[in-house]
Amino acid sequence: MTHETHSPRREEIAATIRSCLVSAIGSTVAADLIADDTNLFDVGVDSMNMTDLLLQLEERFGFTLAPEDLSADLFMRFSNLVDFVESHVQLD
């Protein structure tokens, strides 16, 4: 039986997203303080750095976002963004 919610792959994706997030918002927020239920707007995500964050994620993970993929819900919880990226990453 596997426990998929915290697979090593998911943890790796989450760590990369945290790194991109901290870079994009230019924050002193420690990446390890960003939990699954963290509202990204509460840690400083706004429309300007959201674009930077999404561009970084596209580059890091090798996918292209379609306009219809974008919604405020992506940023309401860190886990929403991890789920989204995980669903778009090509399996090796």
C-alpha positions as CSV (number, residue, x, y, z in Angstrom):
1,M,0.0,0.0,0.0
2,T,1.4,3.4,-1.0
3,H,0.7,6.7,0.7
4,E,0.6,9.1,-2.2
5,T,-0.1,12.4,-0.5
6,H,3.5,12.7,0.7
7,S,5.4,10.8,-1.9
8,P,9.1,11.7,-2.4
9,R,8.3,13.1,-5.8
10,R,5.6,15.4,-4.3
11,E,7.9,16.5,-1.6
12,E,10.6,17.4,-4.2
13,I,8.0,19.3,-6.2
14,A,6.8,21.2,-3.0
15,A,10.4,22.0,-2.1
16,T,11.1,23.5,-5.6
17,I,7.9,25.5,-5.5
18,R,8.8,26.9,-2.0
19,S,12.2,27.9,-3.4
20,C,10.6,29.6,-6.4
21,L,7.9,31.3,-4.2
22,V,10.4,32.8,-1.8
23,S,12.5,34.0,-4.8
24,A,9.4,35.5,-6.5
25,I,8.1,37.4,-3.5
26,G,11.5,38.5,-2.3
27,S,10.4,37.6,1.2
28,T,12.3,36.8,4.3
29,V,9.6,34.1,5.0
30,A,11.5,30.9,5.7
31,A,10.5,28.3,3.0
32,D,10.0,25.7,5.7
33,L,7.3,27.8,7.3
34,I,5.1,27.5,4.1
35,A,2.8,24.6,4.9
36,D,0.2,22.9,2.8
37,D,-2.6,25.1,4.2
38,T,-0.7,28.4,3.8
39,N,-2.6,31.0,1.9
40,L,-0.1,32.4,-0.5
41,F,-1.7,35.8,-0.6
42,D,-1.0,36.0,3.2
43,V,2.7,35.5,2.6
44,G,3.0,38.3,0.0
45,V,1.9,36.9,-3.3
46,D,0.4,39.6,-5.5
47,S,-0.3,40.0,-9.2
48,M,3.2,41.1,-10.1
49,N,5.2,38.4,-8.3
50,M,2.5,35.8,-9.2
51,T,3.6,36.2,-12.8
52,D,7.2,35.8,-11.9
53,L,6.4,32.7,-9.8
54,L,4.4,31.1,-12.6
55,L,7.2,31.8,-15.1
56,Q,9.7,30.2,-12.8
57,L,7.5,27.2,-12.3
58,E,7.1,26.8,-16.1
59,E,10.8,26.9,-16.6
60,R,11.7,24.6,-13.7
61,F,9.1,22.0,-14.4
62,G,9.0,22.2,-18.2
63,F,5.3,23.0,-18.9
64,T,3.4,25.9,-20.3
65,L,0.4,27.3,-18.5
66,A,-2.8,28.0,-20.5
67,P,-4.8,31.0,-19.4
68,E,-7.7,28.8,-18.4
69,D,-5.4,27.0,-15.9
70,L,-5.1,30.2,-13.9
71,S,-7.4,30.9,-11.0
72,A,-7.2,32.5,-7.6
73,D,-7.8,29.1,-6.1
74,L,-4.3,28.1,-7.1
75,F,-3.0,30.5,-4.5
76,M,-5.5,30.1,-1.7
77,R,-3.5,27.1,-0.3
78,F,0.1,26.1,-1.0
79,S,-1.2,22.5,-1.5
80,N,-3.4,23.6,-4.4
81,L,-0.4,24.9,-6.2
82,V,1.6,21.7,-5.5
83,D,-1.3,19.6,-6.8
84,F,-1.5,21.7,-9.9
85,V,2.2,21.6,-10.7
86,E,2.3,17.8,-9.9
87,S,-0.6,17.2,-12.4
88,H,1.3,19.1,-15.1
89,V,4.8,17.7,-14.6
90,Q,5.7,15.1,-17.3
91,L,6.4,11.7,-15.8
92,D,9.9,10.5,-16.5
